[in-house]
């Protein structure tokens, strides 16, 4: 029977549904070559990427951070892009039933699913296959990130500099989650828009709080931007509030998208992924070329999380020094003050962009060095070869520390890296004794506080520290 103008139900069970749906948003047509690349594994890994990312989106709203377990649970899930007389249609087989209501796909999930296809195919055909794109060149990478965001219609030249990026862990305690909602609420009351990594926990809370505040302010066009990448999205499925999802091809381009798109940053408690993000941002800001650029950055959490920030602040002080510590403020237990700090900081950002004739919607003037742009493959060899000593420029140490945390994130959530650790043993991380001891203490505290996985899961380390 015909379930809606956009979907025709085929069959359904308690936990799985097969259906044909039409995509939403700007995705309506694909070339025959694009459709073929989505189907034919011999033409690359696009078909498997689509299957994994689509399954993650269809699982939106369900707890879980084990990508491999999700793939095993829905091992018979399939998605096929079909060309029909009015464009394209998606044929889903054995999709998670939670993505449907009475056999009809939830509209928000339908839009996010379309965004996945849009971004995967755009990078594959318009960026990778474009002879004019040089992804080995810093400017080429920055342009590619811009093109992906522009194609997703995320860049809005009419918008004021009002996008606040919120980073933090998906595995946080309830008191911390409630605090993220309060901060998001205060930001929303001040008409600020929200950008996160799109997952649960500290990525969902600010959006939820801001959505209520936007409703009070009668703002119907609030932006809740989620930025992810194929290796992360399966472990951190988009939360239901995200209304603009963008998939970048790798973690480095994802991080660059955050700092080019965002105007201010708020960081909540988190685990190794949050530490990676902090080190990336500080490494970029420590570049002398960025020294005069206003870049509001606040680390915040409830009173119960004060110890967390003492630890990360001490680690930054030991490794990167006081100059790095001066780049951020730590505000504990005061959501209103956090939002006020962002508002005043964004006014300075606007004045700076106006004075230097830089775009409000994309931070072209921010200088990002190649060490922060080139993808890092977390192999055993590469992890062991990281130079974690203070006998190098501070930004290079920040880049290498970021890579160490990135490798641990991959070892926690990415199926191919988890398999490599299972096959070849734990990653070995070595470096200067003081740094290794501080790193060991920090990681051990994350494990003790259950910040590596969702509460209730037993964490199995994918690394060992060698000093």
For each residue, the residues with C-beta under 8 A, 3 or more apart:
1: 9
2: 8
3: 7 8 9 19 102 103 104
4: 7 104
5:
6: 21 22 24 105 110
7: 3 4 19 20 21 22 104 105 110
8: 2 3 19 20 21
9: 1 3 12 17 19 103 104
10: 18 19 20
11: 17 18
12: 9 16 17 18 19 97 100 103
13: 16 17 97
14: 97
15: 96 97
16: 12 13 74 76 77 94 95 96 97
17: 9 11 12 13 92 94 95 96 97 99 100 103
18: 10 11 12 92 93 94 95
19: 3 7 8 9 10 12 91 92 95 100 103 105
20: 7 8 10 82 89 90 91 92
21: 6 7 8 89 90 92 105 110 113
22: 6 7 86 87 88 89 90
23: 27 28 87 88 89 90 110 113 114 117
24: 6 27 107 110 111 113 114
25: 111 114 115 118
26: 118 153
27: 23 24 30 88 114 115 117 118
28: 23 87 88
29: 87 88
30: 27 34 35 38 81 83 88 121
31: 34 35 125
32: 35 36 83
33: 36 37 125
34: 30 31 37 38 121 124 125
35: 30 31 32 38 39 81 82 83 88
36: 32 33 39 40 43
37: 33 34 40 43 44 46 47 121 124 125
38: 30 34 35 46 47 50 81 117 120 121
39: 35 36 47 80 81
40: 36 37 43 47
41: 44 45 47 48
42:
43: 36 37 40 46
44: 37 41 124
45: 41 48 49
46: 37 38 43 49 50 120 121 124
47: 37 38 39 40 41 50 51
48: 41 45 51 52
49: 45 46 52 53 120 230
50: 38 46 47 53 54 79 81 116 117 120
51: 47 48 54 55 77 78 79
52: 48 49 55 56 67 71 230 233 234
53: 49 50 56 57 116 120 230 233 234 247
54: 50 51 57 58 79 113 116 117
55: 51 52 58 59 70 71 74 77 95 96 234
56: 52 53 59 60 67 70 233 234 237 238
57: 53 54 60 109 112 113 116 233 237 238 245
58: 54 55 77 92 95 96 98 99 109 113
59: 55 56 62 64 70 96 98 99 237
60: 56 57 99 108 109 112 237 238 239 240
61: 98 237 239 240
62: 59 96 98 237
63: 200 454
64: 59 69 70 237 454
65: 170 171 235 236 413 453 454 457
66: 69 70 235 413
67: 52 56 70 71 234 235 413 414 415
68: 71 72 415 418
69: 64 66 72 73
70: 55 56 59 64 66 67 73 74 234
71: 52 55 67 68 74 75 234 415
72: 68 69 75
73: 69 70
74: 16 55 70 71 77 94 95 96
75: 71 72
76: 16 93 94
77: 16 51 55 58 74 92 93 94 95 96
78: 51 91 92 93 94
79: 50 51 54 90 91 92 93 95
80: 39 90 91 93
81: 30 35 38 39 50 88 89 90 91 117
82: 20 35 88 89 90 91
83: 30 32 35 87 88 89
84: 87 88 89
85:
86: 22
87: 22 23 28 29 83 84
88: 22 23 27 28 29 30 35 81 82 83 84
89: 20 21 22 23 81 82 83 84
90: 20 21 22 23 79 80 81 82 113 117
91: 19 20 78 79 80 81 82
92: 17 18 19 20 21 58 77 78 79 95
93: 18 76 77 78 79 80
94: 16 17 18 74 76 77 78
95: 16 17 18 19 55 58 74 77 79 92 99 100
96: 15 16 17 55 58 59 62 74 77 99
97: 12 13 14 15 16 17 100
98: 58 59 61 62
99: 17 58 59 60 95 96 105 106 109
100: 12 17 19 95 97 103 104 105 106
101: 104 106
102: 3
103: 3 9 12 17 19 100
104: 3 4 7 9 100 101
105: 6 7 19 21 99 100 109 110 113
106: 99 100 101 109 110 240
107: 24 110 111
108: 60 111 112 240 242 243
109: 57 58 60 99 105 106 112 113 240
110: 6 7 21 23 24 105 106 107 113 114
111: 24 25 107 108 114 115 243 245
112: 57 60 108 109 115 116 238 242 245
113: 21 23 24 54 57 58 90 105 109 110 116 117
114: 23 24 25 27 110 111 117 118
115: 25 27 111 112 118 119 152 244 245 246 247
116: 50 53 54 57 112 113 119 120 245 247
117: 23 27 38 50 54 81 90 113 114 120 121
118: 25 26 27 114 115 121 122 151 152
119: 115 116 122 123 148 151 152 246 247 248
120: 38 46 49 50 53 116 117 123 124 230 247
121: 30 34 37 38 46 117 118 124 125
122: 118 119 125 126 127 148 151
123: 119 120 126 127 128 144 148 249
124: 34 37 44 46 120 121 127 128 129
125: 31 33 34 37 121 122 128 129
126: 122 123 129 130 147 151
127: 122 123 124 130 133 135 144 147 148 249
128: 123 124 125 133 135
129: 124 125 126
130: 126 127 133
131:
132:
133: 127 128 130 140 143 144
134: 137 139 140
135: 127 128 140 141 144
136: 140 374
137: 134 140 141
138: 141 142 368 369 370 373
139: 134 142 143
140: 133 134 135 136 137 143 144
141: 135 137 138 144 145 253 256 373
142: 138 139 145 146 256 260 364 368 373
143: 133 139 140 146 147
144: 123 127 133 135 140 141 147 148 253
145: 141 142 148 149 248 253 256 257 260
146: 142 143 149 150 155 260 362
147: 126 127 143 144 150 151
148: 119 122 123 127 144 145 151 152 246 248 253 257
149: 145 146 152 154 155 246 257 260 261 362
150: 146 147 153 154 155
151: 118 119 122 126 147 148
152: 115 118 119 148 149 244 245 246
153: 26 150 156 244
154: 149 150 225 244 246 261
155: 146 149 150 261 361 362
156: 153 159 361
157: 359 360 361
158:
159: 156 162 163 193 223 360 361
160: 350 360
161: 263 346 349 350 353 360
162: 159 191 192 193 263 346
163: 159 192 193 194 195 223 225 261 262 263 264
164: 187 192 193 194 195 262 263 264 265 266 342 346
165: 195 196 258 259 261 262 264 265 266
166: 180 183 184 194 195 196 202 203 206 265 266 267 268
167: 196 197 202 258 265 266 267 268 270 274 277 278
168: 172 176 180 201 202 203 267 268 269 270 274
169: 172 201 202 268 269 270 271 273 274 451
170: 65 199 200 201 202 203 236 270 273 454
171: 65 201 271 450 451 452 453 454 455
172: 168 169 176 177 180 201 202 268 269 270 451
173: 176 177 304 455
174: 177 178
175: 178 179 302 304
176: 168 172 173 179 180 202 268 269 301 302 304 305
177: 172 173 174 180 181 201 202 204 205
178: 174 175 181 182 205 302
179: 175 176 182 183 205 268 300 301 302 305 333 335
180: 166 168 172 176 177 183 184 201 202 204 205 206 209 268
181: 177 178 184 185 205 206 208 209
182: 178 179 185 186 209 335
183: 166 179 180 186 187 205 206 209 266 268 300 335 338 339
184: 166 180 181 187 188 194 205 206 207 208 209 210 213
185: 181 182 188 189 209 210 212 213 335
186: 182 183 189 190 209 213 335 336 338 339 340
187: 164 183 184 190 192 194 206 209 210 213 266 338 339 342
188: 184 185 191 192 194 209 210 211 212 213 214 216 217 219 222
189: 185 186 213 216 217 339
190: 186 187 339 340 342 343
191: 162 188 214 217 219
192: 162 163 164 187 188 210 339 342 343 346
193: 159 162 163 164 210 222 223 224 225
194: 163 164 166 184 187 188 206 207 210 222 223 224 225
195: 163 164 165 166 223 225 226 227 258 261 262
196: 165 166 167 199 202 203 204 206 207 225 226 227
197: 167 203 226 227 228 232 236 273
198: 203 226 227 228 233 236 238 239 242 245
199: 170 196 203 204 226 228 232 235 236 237 238 239
200: 63 170 203 204 236 237 239
201: 168 169 170 171 172 177 180 204 205
202: 166 167 168 169 170 172 176 177 180 196 205 206 268 269 270 274
203: 166 168 170 196 197 198 199 200 206 207 226 236 239
204: 177 180 196 199 200 201 207 208 239 241
205: 177 178 179 180 181 183 184 201 202 208 209 268
206: 166 180 181 183 184 187 194 196 202 203 209 210 266
207: 184 194 196 203 204 210 211 224 239 241 242
208: 181 184 204 205 211 212 241
209: 180 181 182 183 184 185 186 187 188 205 206 212 213
210: 184 185 187 188 192 193 194 206 207 213 214 222 224
211: 188 207 208 214 215 222 224 241
212: 185 188 208 209 215 216
213: 184 185 186 187 188 189 209 210 216 217
214: 188 191 210 211 217 219 220 222
215: 211 212 218 219
216: 188 189 212 213
217: 188 189 191 213 214
218: 215
219: 188 191 214 215 222
220: 214
221:
222: 188 193 194 210 211 214 219 243
223: 159 163 193 194 195 243 244
224: 193 194 207 210 211 241 242 243 244
225: 154 163 193 194 195 196 242 244 245 246 261
226: 195 196 197 198 199 203 238 239 242 244 245 246
227: 195 196 197 198 246 248 254 257 258 261
228: 197 198 199 232 233 236 238 245 246 247 248 254
229: 232 233 247 248 249 250 251 253 254
230: 49 52 53 120 233 234 247 249
231: 234 250 251 410 413 414
232: 197 199 228 229 235 236 251 254 409 413 414
233: 52 53 56 57 198 228 229 230 236 237 238 247
234: 52 53 55 56 67 70 71 230 231 237 413 415
235: 65 66 67 199 232 412 413 414
236: 65 170 197 198 199 200 203 228 232 233 413
237: 56 57 59 60 61 62 64 199 200 233 234
238: 56 57 60 112 198 199 226 228 233 242 245
239: 60 61 198 199 200 203 204 207 226 242
240: 60 61 106 108 109
241: 204 207 208 211 224
242: 108 112 198 207 224 225 226 238 239 245
243: 108 111 222 223 224
244: 115 152 153 154 223 224 225 226
245: 57 111 112 115 116 152 198 225 226 228 238 242
246: 115 119 148 149 152 154 225 226 227 228 257
247: 53 115 116 119 120 228 229 230 233
248: 119 145 148 227 228 229 253 254 257
249: 123 127 229 230 253
250: 229 231 253 254 375
251: 229 231 232 254 255 375 376 406 409
252: 255 256 372 373 374 375 376
253: 141 144 145 148 229 248 249 250 256 257 373
254: 227 228 229 232 248 250 251 257 258
255: 251 252 258 259 277 280 372
256: 141 142 145 252 253 259 260 368 372 373
257: 145 148 149 227 246 248 253 254 260 261
258: 165 167 195 227 254 255 261 262 277
259: 165 255 256 262 281 284 363 366 368
260: 142 145 146 149 256 257 362 363 364 366
261: 149 154 155 163 165 195 225 227 257 258 361 362 363
262: 163 164 165 195 258 259 265
263: 161 162 163 164 296 346 349 363
264: 163 164 165 295 296 297 298 342 345 346 349
265: 164 165 166 167 262 281 295 296 297 298
266: 164 165 166 167 183 187 206 298 300 338 342
267: 166 167 168 270 274 277 278 297 298 299 300 328
268: 166 167 168 169 172 176 179 180 183 202 205 274 300 301
269: 168 169 172 176 202 274 301 305 308 309 451
270: 167 168 169 170 172 202 267 273 274 275 277 451
271: 169 171 274 275 446 451 452
272: 275 276 405 408 409 412 443 446 451 452
273: 169 170 197 270 276 277 405 409
274: 167 168 169 202 267 268 269 270 271 277 278
275: 270 271 272 278 279 312 405 442
276: 272 273 279 280 402 405 406 409
277: 167 255 258 267 270 273 274 280 281
278: 167 267 274 275 281 282 299 312 316
279: 275 276 282 283 398 401 402 405
280: 255 276 277 283 284 372 398 402
281: 259 265 277 278 284 285 297
282: 278 279 285 286 316 320 324 327 328 398
283: 279 280 286 287 371 372 394 395 398 399 402
284: 259 280 281 287 290 366 367 368 369 372 395
285: 281 282 290 295 297 324 327
286: 282 283 290 320 323 324 327 394 395 398
287: 283 284 290 291 367 368 369 395
288: 291
289: 367
290: 284 285 286 287 293 295 366 367
291: 287 288
292:
293: 290 352 365 366
294: 345 348 349 351 352
295: 264 265 285 290 327 345 349
296: 263 264 265 341 342 344 345 346 348 349
297: 264 265 267 281 285 327 328 329
298: 264 265 266 267 328 329 330 331 338 341 342
299: 267 278 309 312 313 328 329 330 331
300: 179 183 266 267 268 330 331 332 334 335 338
301: 176 179 268 269 304 305 306 308 309 332 333
302: 175 176 178 179 305 332 333
303: 306 332 333
304: 173 175 176 301
305: 176 179 269 301 302 308 309 332
306: 301 303 309 310 332 333
307: 310 311
308: 269 301 305 311 312 445 449
309: 269 299 301 305 306 312 313 330 332
310: 306 307 313 314
311: 307 308 314 315 441 442 445
312: 275 278 299 308 309 315 316 442
313: 299 309 310 316 317 325 330
314: 310 311 317 318 438
315: 311 312 318 319 438 439 442
316: 278 282 312 313 319 320 324 325
317: 313 314 320 321 322 324 325
318: 314 315 434 435 438
319: 315 316 390 397 398 401 435 438
320: 282 286 316 317 323 324 325 394 397 398
321: 317 324 325 394
322: 317 325 326
323: 286 320 326 327 394
324: 282 285 286 316 317 320 321 327 394 398
325: 313 316 317 320 321 322 328
326: 322 323
327: 282 285 286 295 297 323 324
328: 267 282 297 298 299 325
329: 297 298 299 341
330: 298 299 300 309 313
331: 298 299 300 334 337 338 341
332: 300 301 302 303 305 306 309
333: 179 301 302 303 306
334: 300 331 337 338
335: 179 182 183 185 186 300 338 339
336: 186 339 340
337: 331 334 340 341
338: 183 186 187 266 298 300 331 334 335 341 342
339: 183 186 187 189 190 192 335 336 342 343
340: 186 190 336 337 343 344
341: 296 298 329 331 337 338 344 345
342: 164 187 190 192 264 266 296 298 338 339 345 346
343: 190 192 339 340 346 347
344: 296 340 341 347 348
345: 264 294 295 296 341 342 348 349
346: 161 162 164 192 263 264 296 342 343 349 350
347: 343 344 350 351
348: 294 296 344 345 351 352
349: 161 263 264 294 295 296 345 346 352 353
350: 160 161 346 347 353 354 360
351: 294 347 348 354 355
352: 293 294 348 349 355 356 358
353: 161 349 350 356 357 358 359 360 365
354: 350 351 357
355: 351 352
356: 352 353 365
357: 353 354
358: 352 353 363 364 365
359: 157 353 362 363 364
360: 157 159 160 161 350 353
361: 155 156 157 159 261
362: 146 149 155 260 261 359
363: 259 260 261 263 358 359 366
364: 142 260 358 359
365: 293 353 356 358
366: 259 260 284 290 293 363
367: 284 287 289 290
368: 138 142 256 259 284 287 372 373
369: 138 284 287 372 373 395 399
370: 138 373 374
371: 283 374 395 396 399
372: 252 255 256 280 283 284 368 369 399 402
373: 138 141 142 252 253 256 368 369 370
374: 136 252 370 371
375: 250 251 252
376: 251 252 382 403 406 407
377: 382
378: 382 383 403 406 407 410 411 417 427
379: 382 383 420
380: 383 384 420 424 425 427 428
381: 384 385
382: 376 377 378 379 385 386 403 407
383: 378 379 380 386 404 407 427 428 429 463
384: 380 381 427 428 429 430
385: 381 382
386: 382 383 400 403 404 429 431
387: 392 396 397 400 431
388: 397 400 401 404 429 430 431 432 435 436 439
389: 392 397 431 432 435
390: 319 397 432 435
391:
392: 387 389 396 397
393: 396 397
394: 283 286 320 321 323 324 397 398
395: 283 284 286 287 369 371 398 399
396: 371 387 392 393 399 400
397: 319 320 387 388 389 390 392 393 394 400 401
398: 279 280 282 283 286 319 320 324 394 395 401 402
399: 283 369 371 372 395 396 402 403
400: 386 387 388 396 397 403 404
401: 279 319 388 397 398 404 405 439
402: 276 279 280 283 372 398 399 405 406
403: 376 378 382 386 399 400 406 407
404: 383 386 388 400 401 407 408 429 439
405: 272 273 275 276 279 401 402 408 409
406: 251 276 376 378 402 403 409 410
407: 376 378 382 383 403 404 410 411 417 427 429 463
408: 272 404 405 411 412 427 443 462 463
409: 232 251 272 273 276 405 406 412 413 414
410: 231 378 406 407 413 414 417
411: 378 407 408 414 417 418 421 427 462 463
412: 235 272 408 409 418 452 453 462
413: 65 66 67 231 232 234 235 236 409 410 418
414: 67 231 232 235 409 410 411 417 418
415: 67 68 71 234 418 419
416: 419 420
417: 378 407 410 411 414 420 421 462
418: 68 411 412 413 414 415 421 422 462
419: 415 416 422 423
420: 379 380 416 417 423 424
421: 411 417 418 424 425 426 427 462
422: 418 419
423: 419 420
424: 380 420 421
425: 380 421
426: 421 461 462 463 464
427: 378 380 383 384 407 408 411 421 462 463 464
428: 380 383 384 463 464 466
429: 383 384 386 388 404 407 436 439 463 464 465 466
430: 384 388 436 465 466 467
431: 386 387 388 389 435 436 439 467
432: 388 389 390 435 436 467
433: 436 437 467
434: 318 437 438
435: 318 319 388 389 390 431 432 438 439
436: 388 429 430 431 432 433 439 440 465 466 467
437: 433 434 440 441 467
438: 314 315 318 319 434 435 441 442
439: 315 388 401 404 429 431 435 436 442 443 465
440: 436 437 443 444 465
441: 311 437 438 444 445
442: 275 311 312 315 438 439 445 446
443: 272 408 439 440 446 447 461 463 465
444: 440 441 447 448
445: 308 311 441 442 448 449
446: 271 272 442 443 449 451 452
447: 443 444 450 451 452 459 461
448: 444 445
449: 308 445 446
450: 171 447 453 455 457 459
451: 169 171 172 269 270 271 272 446 447
452: 171 271 272 412 446 447 459
453: 65 171 412 450 457 458 459
454: 63 64 65 170 171 457
455: 171 173 450
456:
457: 65 450 453 454
458: 453
459: 447 450 452 453
460:
461: 426 443 447 464
462: 408 411 412 417 418 421 426 427
463: 383 407 408 411 426 427 428 429 443
464: 426 427 428 429 461
465: 429 430 436 439 440 443
466: 428 429 430 436
467: 430 431 432 433 436 437
